[in-house]
């Protein structure tokens, strides 16, 4: 029963978004542009954290050279 409700809700949400995009294309394009920019910023931030973690993880494998 929950899956049916979720599916119907999703279908109604898609219909609402399509209706909004047809009736207000400029506003829909602006919202899409803002979401795209936000996604790119988030992707950049996640990549930065992953790179930092990878460098730290690789640095632990090396043993200091005894002199």
C-alpha positions as CSV (number, residue, x, y, z in Angstrom):
1,X,0.0,0.0,0.0
2,X,2.9,2.4,0.8
3,X,4.5,1.8,-2.6
4,X,1.3,2.6,-4.4
5,X,0.9,5.8,-2.5
6,X,4.5,6.8,-3.2
7,X,4.1,6.1,-6.9
8,X,0.9,8.1,-7.1
9,X,2.4,11.0,-5.2
10,X,5.5,10.9,-7.6
11,X,3.2,10.9,-10.6
12,X,1.3,13.9,-9.3
13,X,4.5,15.8,-8.5
14,X,5.8,15.2,-12.1
15,X,2.5,16.4,-13.5
16,X,2.7,19.5,-11.4
17,X,6.3,20.3,-12.4
18,X,5.5,19.8,-16.1
19,X,2.5,22.0,-15.8
20,X,4.6,24.7,-14.1
21,X,7.3,24.5,-16.8
22,X,4.7,24.8,-19.5
23,X,2.9,27.7,-17.9
24,X,6.0,29.6,-16.6
25,X,9.0,28.6,-18.7
26,X,11.2,31.4,-17.7
27,X,10.7,30.8,-14.0
28,X,11.2,27.1,-14.5
29,X,14.4,27.8,-16.4
30,X,15.7,30.1,-13.6
31,X,14.9,27.4,-11.0
32,X,16.7,24.8,-13.1
33,X,19.7,27.1,-13.5
34,X,19.9,27.7,-9.7
35,X,19.6,24.0,-9.0
36,X,22.3,23.2,-11.6
37,X,24.7,25.8,-10.1
38,X,24.1,24.5,-6.6
39,X,24.7,21.0,-7.7
40,X,28.0,21.9,-9.3
41,X,29.1,23.8,-6.2
42,X,28.2,20.8,-4.1
43,X,30.0,18.4,-6.4
44,X,33.1,20.6,-6.3
45,X,33.0,20.6,-2.5
46,X,32.6,16.8,-2.2
47,X,35.4,16.3,-4.7
48,X,37.7,18.5,-2.6
49,X,36.9,16.6,0.6
50,X,37.4,13.2,-1.2
51,X,40.8,14.4,-2.6
52,X,41.9,15.6,0.8
53,X,40.9,12.3,2.4
54,X,42.6,10.3,-0.4
55,X,45.9,12.2,0.1
56,X,45.7,11.6,3.9
57,X,45.0,7.9,3.3
58,X,47.8,7.5,0.8
59,X,50.2,9.3,3.2
60,X,49.6,6.8,5.9
61,X,50.9,3.9,3.8
62,X,54.4,5.4,3.6
63,X,56.8,4.7,6.5
64,X,59.1,7.5,7.5
65,X,62.7,6.8,6.5
66,X,65.0,6.2,9.5
67,X,68.1,8.2,9.3
